[in-house]
Amino acid sequence: MNDKWRESVNQTINTAKINDINQYVVPSSLIESPIDVFYATTQDILNVAKPYFLEQHSSMGTLLLVGLISASENYFRDLFARIIRICPIAQAASSEQAINLGSVIWHREGQVERGAFENISFADVGKIISTCRKFLKYELKKRGITNELLQEFGKICELRHGIVHSNSFLAGKNAIKLEIPNNAPNQVLKITIGYEQIQECSLISTMLIASFNTEMFEEMAKRWAVDWPKLPSWNPATADALFEKIWKIFYSEVDKQNGSISTSFTMQQCRNRIKEEFDLLG
């Protein structure tokens, strides 16, 4: 047949389908603090990312990096949603932001706040900063370790773009942002992620999340102590219960078990120190 030439360039085509989409998902609770969810995912990734494995499977390092960034994105999405749930200042700031009806329908029984961030990519430093401003009414500190780590995280996100959208080939705009010299104009650059690179990127992501978690806890503690009591909706009888909610959002059981929290206050001790700092004990 003359039309057989169409079948001369690749394998014979057969149909394919997903037999049961429910087999691709499992229920997962959101009881843990966002930072501990992040830790659990990154630890799973690092358990796989061994030197021998990455040497034998060179394409896997880039995919593992995408997993690290995805875990970071989920941290921001989860944290922002939980803050909006309890903070009247964030609720007022985000009240005019749009949310898809599909998100409302799906999350109507519980996590509706997460729906506000479904169309926002947090693999973008600018989006993290602007979302803090628009949804939480908070300006991230322009100087300090969080800002420095955001800049490094931004470099990882530029690499992610090439991995996700171009089979690990680095696009020109991303290379320019990363200030990579074009020493081979007739060739393309391919992103390679080995053991050292995945460890480096993991450290940057982890330190960013830990620093961001500390900065936002400080802000929420101040709001609890100073800003919320000034609002008409404030009920002093609920103050301790609200602080407990803040504590559960930010406190890391993983870091507690690792002994990596430098000041080992209980929730009550921390609350009392905050009251003392803002002169609320009298």
C-alpha distance (Angstrom), angle and dihedral (degrees) to the residues before:
residue distance angle dihedral
M1 . . .
N2 3.80 . .
D3 3.81 92.6 .
K4 3.83 93.2 62.9
W5 3.79 90.1 91.8
R6 3.82 87.6 82.7
E7 3.78 89.2 67.8
S8 3.77 96.0 52.1
V9 3.80 101.7 91.1
N10 3.81 107.9 55.3
Q11 3.79 144.8 7.6
T12 3.78 123.8 -55.4
I13 3.80 111.7 -84.2
N14 3.80 122.7 -121.8
T15 3.77 128.7 174.4
A16 3.82 120.1 -98.9
K17 3.80 132.6 -171.7
I18 3.78 143.8 169.2
N19 3.79 106.1 -102.5
D20 3.81 97.7 -161.5
I21 3.80 120.8 7.4
N22 3.82 89.7 -167.4
Q23 3.79 88.8 70.0
Y24 3.81 88.3 66.5
V25 3.81 96.6 61.5
V26 3.81 139.0 51.0
P27 3.82 129.8 -171.6
S28 3.80 114.3 -98.1
S29 3.79 127.3 -173.7
L30 3.81 124.3 -135.6
I31 3.79 95.6 -145.5
E32 3.79 95.8 117.5
S33 3.79 120.9 80.3
P34 3.83 113.4 -95.2
I35 3.81 91.4 -113.1
D36 3.81 92.0 55.0
V37 3.81 91.2 49.6
F38 3.80 86.9 53.3
Y39 3.80 91.6 49.2
A40 3.81 92.4 50.7
T41 3.80 93.1 53.1
T42 3.79 95.9 44.4
Q43 3.78 91.3 48.4
D44 3.80 90.3 54.1
I45 3.79 89.4 51.1
L46 3.80 93.9 48.3
N47 3.80 90.9 47.9
V48 3.80 87.4 62.5
A49 3.80 97.6 38.1
K50 3.81 96.9 83.3
P51 3.81 120.6 153.1
Y52 3.81 95.3 -114.8
F53 3.80 93.4 47.2
L54 3.80 93.1 50.3
E55 3.79 91.6 46.8
Q56 3.80 91.2 52.6
H57 3.82 94.8 42.7
S58 3.77 107.1 36.6
S59 3.81 95.4 175.7
M60 3.81 93.6 58.1
G61 3.80 96.9 71.0
T62 3.80 92.1 66.8
L63 3.80 91.8 48.6
L64 3.79 91.2 49.9
L65 3.79 88.8 52.3
V66 3.80 89.1 55.0
G67 3.81 87.2 53.5
L68 3.80 91.3 53.8
I69 3.78 91.8 52.0
S70 3.79 91.6 45.4
A71 3.81 89.4 54.2
S72 3.81 89.0 50.4
E73 3.80 91.8 49.7
N74 3.78 91.5 50.3
Y75 3.82 90.1 51.6
F76 3.81 91.1 57.2
R77 3.80 92.9 43.4
D78 3.80 92.9 49.1
L79 3.80 95.1 43.0
F80 3.79 94.7 49.0
A81 3.81 91.1 48.9
R82 3.80 92.9 50.4
I83 3.80 92.9 47.6
I84 3.81 91.3 51.7
R85 3.79 89.5 51.1
I86 3.81 93.6 60.9
C87 3.83 106.9 21.3
P88 3.84 117.5 82.8
I89 3.81 90.8 -164.9
A90 3.80 91.0 56.2
Q91 3.81 90.0 43.8
A92 3.80 90.9 55.1
A93 3.81 92.3 45.8
S94 3.81 93.9 49.4
S95 3.81 97.7 39.0
E96 3.81 93.4 99.5
Q97 3.79 96.1 44.7
A98 3.79 117.3 110.8
I99 3.79 125.5 -112.5
N100 3.79 128.5 -173.4
L101 3.80 115.7 -108.1
G102 3.78 88.9 -132.5
S103 3.79 89.5 61.2
V104 3.79 91.5 51.1
I105 3.80 92.2 49.3
W106 3.80 93.1 47.8
H107 3.82 97.2 42.7
R108 3.81 98.9 34.0
E109 3.80 92.2 116.2
G110 3.79 96.7 51.4
Q111 3.80 134.3 -28.6
V112 3.80 98.8 46.5
E113 3.82 92.7 138.7
R114 3.81 90.4 65.6
G115 3.78 88.2 63.1
A116 3.79 90.3 68.8
F117 3.81 89.9 69.3
E118 3.80 101.3 43.2
N119 3.81 92.3 102.0
I120 3.80 95.3 43.6
S121 3.79 120.9 91.5
F122 3.77 112.3 -147.9
A123 3.79 89.9 -169.0
D124 3.78 81.9 92.2
V125 3.79 122.7 78.0
G126 3.80 92.1 -152.0
K127 3.81 90.3 56.7
I128 3.80 92.0 51.0
I129 3.80 91.1 52.6
S130 3.82 95.6 43.5
T131 3.81 93.0 45.7
C132 3.81 90.2 54.3
R133 3.77 88.2 52.9
K134 3.81 99.0 43.2
F135 3.79 100.6 38.0
L136 3.81 104.6 26.9
K137 3.82 101.3 26.8
Y138 3.78 89.2 -128.2
E139 3.79 130.0 130.4
L140 3.78 112.3 -149.8
K141 3.78 112.3 -127.6
K142 3.79 108.5 -91.6
R143 3.77 91.3 -149.9
G144 3.73 125.9 46.0
I145 3.75 141.7 58.1
T146 3.82 96.9 -57.4
N147 3.80 91.0 57.9
E148 3.81 91.9 46.7
L149 3.79 91.4 50.2
L150 3.80 91.4 47.5
Q151 3.79 89.0 58.4
E152 3.80 91.0 52.6
F153 3.80 91.3 45.0
G154 3.79 87.4 53.0
K155 3.80 89.3 60.9
I156 3.79 90.5 54.0
C157 3.80 89.4 50.2
E158 3.81 90.3 54.3
L159 3.81 88.3 55.4
R160 3.80 90.2 47.3
H161 3.79 90.3 57.4
G162 3.78 91.6 60.6
I163 3.80 92.4 43.9
V164 3.80 95.2 50.6
H165 3.78 100.7 37.0
S166 3.80 105.4 28.3
N167 3.81 108.3 31.8
S168 3.82 89.4 -101.1
F169 3.79 94.8 -51.0
L170 3.80 108.9 134.3
A171 3.80 115.6 -123.2
G172 3.78 118.7 -134.7
K173 3.81 95.7 -115.3
N174 3.80 90.7 52.6
A175 3.80 91.9 47.4
I176 3.80 90.1 51.8
K177 3.81 91.9 50.1
L178 3.80 88.7 50.2
E179 3.83 89.5 48.4
I180 3.80 92.0 -127.4
P181 3.83 110.3 164.2
N182 3.80 118.3 -120.6
N183 3.80 97.8 -127.9
A184 3.80 93.8 152.7
P185 3.83 107.2 43.5
N186 3.81 92.9 173.5
Q187 3.80 93.2 54.8
V188 3.78 137.1 60.8
L189 3.78 126.0 -126.2
K190 3.79 119.1 -121.0
I191 3.79 119.8 -157.3
T192 3.78 114.3 -122.9
I193 3.79 123.4 -169.9
G194 3.79 117.4 -168.3
Y195 3.78 132.3 169.0
E196 3.82 95.9 -75.2
Q197 3.79 92.6 47.4
I198 3.81 95.4 49.2
Q199 3.80 90.5 48.8
E200 3.80 91.0 49.5
C201 3.80 93.2 48.2
S202 3.79 91.3 46.0
L203 3.79 91.1 53.2
I204 3.81 91.9 49.8
S205 3.80 92.3 48.9
T206 3.79 93.3 45.5
M207 3.79 94.4 48.1
L208 3.81 90.6 47.1
I209 3.80 92.5 51.9
A210 3.82 92.2 45.8
S211 3.80 92.4 47.7
F212 3.80 92.9 45.6
N213 3.80 90.1 47.9
T214 3.81 91.1 53.1
E215 3.80 93.9 46.5
M216 3.80 93.8 49.3
F217 3.81 92.5 45.2
E218 3.80 88.6 54.3
E219 3.80 90.2 51.0
M220 3.80 94.4 47.0
A221 3.80 91.4 47.4
K222 3.81 89.5 53.2
R223 3.78 91.5 48.6
W224 3.80 90.3 50.2
A225 3.80 92.1 49.4
V226 3.81 101.3 37.4
D227 3.80 116.0 8.4
W228 3.80 106.1 39.0
P229 3.84 94.7 52.0
K230 3.82 88.5 60.2
L231 3.81 92.8 59.2
P232 3.83 122.6 95.2
S233 3.80 89.6 -125.9
W234 3.82 93.5 59.4
N235 3.79 117.1 121.5
P236 3.83 113.3 -173.2
A237 3.78 90.4 -156.7
T238 3.82 89.9 67.9
A239 3.82 96.3 47.1
D240 3.80 97.3 102.1
A241 3.80 92.8 44.1
L242 3.81 90.3 51.5
F243 3.78 92.0 50.6
E244 3.79 89.3 51.6
K245 3.81 88.6 55.6
I246 3.81 90.1 51.2
W247 3.78 90.7 48.7
K248 3.80 93.1 51.3
I249 3.80 91.6 50.3
F250 3.78 94.6 54.4
Y251 3.80 107.6 24.3
S252 3.80 116.1 103.6
E253 3.78 116.7 -146.3
V254 3.81 87.4 -175.6
D255 3.79 92.8 59.2
K256 3.80 89.9 44.4
Q257 3.80 91.3 54.8
N258 3.81 91.0 45.4
G259 3.79 91.4 51.6
S260 3.80 90.1 -126.2
I261 3.82 97.7 127.2
S262 3.79 105.3 100.7
T263 3.82 95.5 -155.9
S264 3.79 110.7 42.6
F265 3.80 100.9 -159.6
T266 3.76 122.2 158.9
M267 3.78 116.4 -127.9
Q268 3.80 90.6 -100.2
Q269 3.80 93.0 48.8
C270 3.78 91.8 49.5
R271 3.80 91.8 47.7
N272 3.79 91.3 51.1
R273 3.82 92.1 49.7
I274 3.79 89.8 51.8
K275 3.80 90.6 50.3
E276 3.79 88.9 49.3
E277 3.80 93.3 50.1
F278 3.79 92.7 50.2
D279 3.82 93.3 40.7
L280 3.79 96.2 -114.0
L281 3.80 99.0 135.6
G282 3.75 97.2 81.2
